[in-house]
Amino acid sequence: MKIGVITLNPTIGNIKENLHKITCHIKDAIKENYDILIFPELSISGYPPKDLLLFPEFIKSEQKALQSLKKFSNSVAILIGAVSRSQRNSSKLYNGAHFIYKGKIQTYHKRFLPCYDVFDEPRYFNVGQNAPLFKWKAKKIGITICEDIWGEESNLKARYEGIPAPLKKLQKSKPDLIINLSASPFESGKDKIRQRLVTNISKKLNVPFIYVNQSGANDELIFDGAVIATSKSKCIYHSADFKEARHSFIFKNNKTLECLSQPQKLTSWRDNLSQALITGIHDYVIKSGFQKVVLGISGGIDSAVVASLAVKALGSQNVTGLIIPSQYTSSESVRDANTLCKHLGIAKHVISLNDLHQMMRRQFSDDFNSVLSDLTEQNIQARLRGNIIMAYANNSNALMLNTSNKSELAMGYGTLYGDLGGALAVLGDVTKDFVYELARHINHNKIIIPENIIHRAPSAELKPNQKDEDSLPIYECLDPQVKKTLTKKILPKNKIDKFSAEQFKKALFINEYKRRQAPPILKVSTQAFGFGWRLPIVNRYL
Amino acid sequence: MKIGVITLNPTIGNIKENLHKITCHIKDAIKENYDILIFPELSISGYPPKDLLLFPEFIKSEQKALQSLKKFSNSVAILIGAVSRSQRNSSKLYNGAHFIYKGKIQTYHKRFLPCYDVFDEPRYFNVGQNAPLFKWKAKKIGITICEDIWGEESNLKARYEGIPAPLKKLQKSKPDLIINLSASPFESGKDKIRQRLVTNISKKLNVPFIYVNQSGANDELIFDGAVIATSKSKCIYHSADFKEARHSFIFKNNKTLECLSQPQKLTSWRDNLSQALITGIHDYVIKSGFQKVVLGISGGIDSAVVASLAVKALGSQNVTGLIIPSQYTSSESVRDANTLCKHLGIAKHVISLNDLHQMMRRQFSDDFNSVLSDLTEQNIQARLRGNIIMAYANNSNALMLNTSNKSELAMGYGTLYGDLGGALAVLGDVTKDFVYELARHINHNKIIIPENIIHRAPSAELKPNQKDEDSLPIYECLDPQVKKTLTKKILPKNKIDKFSAEQFKKALFINEYKRRQAPPILKVSTQAFGFGWRLPIVNRYL
């Protein structure tokens, strides 16, 4: 039995194009005599479709697309994730896995519906009741969807109390093969945990297991395109290169799997993180219908890393750097920014902020008869820069990339509508230590980012001799605390460098208003700011 | 039996202050010989506490505050909404109602946990299993929490399939009185539906009913402070003036309720809508620790209405209007803007945009050697205005109010980081027709908003002779369609004025990126943009 596994990269809502991709894969597979073709969770709508699922017309189109696959099913069996609608009540939806063969559809409904972090599945779906088993050619195929295999882990178990676990059911029915269809967002390090989980289940149930994830990215979420296969309780295949591809296996009658493909796996966590961000930039820009991006190049590390990743994602011809020095910008910064652009081979423009800044300052003293505070002065500069970059973006049909990192966002170190602007926050889930790791990784073979950028003390250069560490705890102390607080929801008890525990807590919570208006953030950790972090803005837990 | 009902207005996360308020109410009630005092849903944390519930320290403080109420319970029985923690598993939470009497606590757990619109309760809470009944002095008190009384309505029923309905249980146990503790967000017209629901339940179960809602506002959500009481199957009391107060009743042995207070009810839907927005502004600003607001006064209707509401919320001494004309601003607009500020008695400043605009334009042609497109030109002006208003806000410790309306937000008619900026979108859930209704309502007794502002055709005045209806369908066609699409999730089939059905759909969906970075929006309708509207940004369902 020849099995094809497709790490589909659908675009949310683009039912027509997603269906076209799916049918192309099916036609190719038929030509090559595949017996069964497997697609990930919610392949037709893309994941997560969010409130599109509340539009009846959307569901109707999606169901029509699903039904249209029947016509291929005399030649090949198709297993695909797609919405399922209750026959008695059309507003009742399930997250379904559809097994299509000889014009008939068998459907399983996901049981464990995640409702934490970025996941809102009970908002849309009902808990499934169907048996997680398809019968096909005297074989029993066990089927699970994403969270179904995670929900019995100790950290999640309590959430799904009272819902019969699909794996428990499968343990009893002794299937010949288990499959998991996923749309499981990338997190640094999750690949190893996932491989262990799949292997353990395969061992426990004594059955070969095929796991398939989506690839590509949709808004904040990145999918690594993982395919994991086990045979005789061992992991025999683990591919994950974020790309849409077909992976092939032979299922033998003695209940073993053999690989026909070569797994594409990135070797280090830096490779993975870097490729995740590149994928995130690429898909956000391209799926939005753009090709080009523009960003402010400050001569600092964050914009250097974002520019380098953008070049890998879109090509140097599609990236423009704007260097916008003010009176506080050091010549060192301007020099390094220019060198970076040269190394990257990207177009750059230098535009001085001085005249605009001075004029605005003058108008304040003339029209308002008031002196600008230190903070106002800094914000004005950042917002003028933002205006220039956005104007350039608007004028050249490009998207502005945001360069804020997670450590800054945690402490609210940034100017709303200034450096906090942009279409996508590439490093919004990357703490400063990891920004440096990425920079060194980018420079691994060849110096792209001038070494001086990596070695200088970080500064916003919005007032004379300013350093980040004048206003923030040093990053060596800040970064671990940000990770701990976000992931474990533990607030500090002791000082973090110069910040008291109370100062840290206050800075974290009181700056929620900035994060709420920040661009979408590419999620690469267990807990990113953005859609999976839902704090009140007016919050006096200070 | 003397009953006190408190429409508490807690601040999210401010456990200390909320507890202080609660104990003051309790002490007063003890002095005045109340037998029982009733507080709304989640009174100690405020509603919605969102991800604060994931911080174990927060839960610990909240539980400590709850326990501290025991010491008053020899003198008065206390019924209060607060988080409940499972004794076996401290990470398992419930949305609880606590009946505290003589040092003992009986607890009921909410069963119907809403997971739609702005509600995410299954993200935090487990479904309750306890009986919805407290025994007290040979009386049976039936208890429900918010959604518990809504969940059997036809539009929600399917969501709670399989969960035993609290009201079904209560019908069997024949309580002497039913109470509902709510934190139910304001929506225009919901008060009537709520009164009908409460009365119907009271009739069906043949039992008096007391309903209590929170008052005030937290971020996007506004609470009308409703108290509804029924006796002998009739509504005998319906108060709702958005304010924290104590409402008093006598419960007689023949199972009837008598009112001791005078209900405070606003008479028209315009009064309600207007008061809701005033409450929303007031609480956002004051609970954030600010007193002052600033906004751009364009001479148009939106900013005129926002300024008028802000004056009612905060007093004229706390509102500043900035008039920032560009070369495209008509003298009519400047005149009307000045008159408005005079009528409102607010401070105003006039600052010309011309020089900044010209300089920016010049820099583009000098440094980029490029001509600005029409759209870029408009955006630059809007963003320079945004920068000026934000600088003023930063410099005078004020919050910038946003003046975008719902019709504009739906079509993406506004400039990100320009007129789409601000701390709070006061009219973000108000379609243009209702903005006019509000304007006329404000002018009801005395002309505050110059009549010319109400009668002129709306214009952004960002290019010569610009009118909103050059770029948008006329509001008479646009407003009903926006309401229909948002509330019913129905996309148009026919033309909306000059827009084709496809153009409308595209404008709605493609501008999600702007709304994602817009300020929090005061929710006053069934479906507002903001937290309860979750669309993908990269969405090709176009």
Interface residues (C-beta under 8 A of the other chain):
Chain A: T11 I12 G13 N14 I15 E17 G46 P48 P49 K50 D51 L52 L54 F55 P56 E57 F58 N89 S91 K92 C115 Y116 D120 P122 R123 N126 A158 E161 N218 D219 D283 Y284 K287 S288 H349 V350 I351 S352 D355 L356 M359 M360 Q363 F364 D367 F368 S370 L372 S373 L375 T376 N379 I380 R383 L384 G386 N387 I388 M390 A391 Y392 N394 N395 S396 L416 Y417 G421 A423 K489 I490 L491 F509 Y513 R516 Q517 A518 P519 P520 W533 R534 L535 P536 I537 V538 N539 R540 Y541 L542
Chain B: T11 I12 G13 N14 I15 E17 G46 P48 P49 K50 D51 L52 L54 F55 P56 E57 F58 N89 S91 K92 C115 Y116 D120 P122 R123 N126 A158 E161 N218 D219 D283 Y284 K287 S288 H349 V350 I351 S352 D355 L356 M359 M360 Q363 F364 D367 F368 S370 L372 S373 L375 T376 N379 I380 R383 L384 G386 N387 I388 M390 A391 Y392 N394 N395 S396 L416 Y417 G421 A423 K489 I490 L491 F509 Y513 R516 Q517 A518 P519 P520 W533 R534 L535 P536 I537 V538 N539 R540 Y541 L542
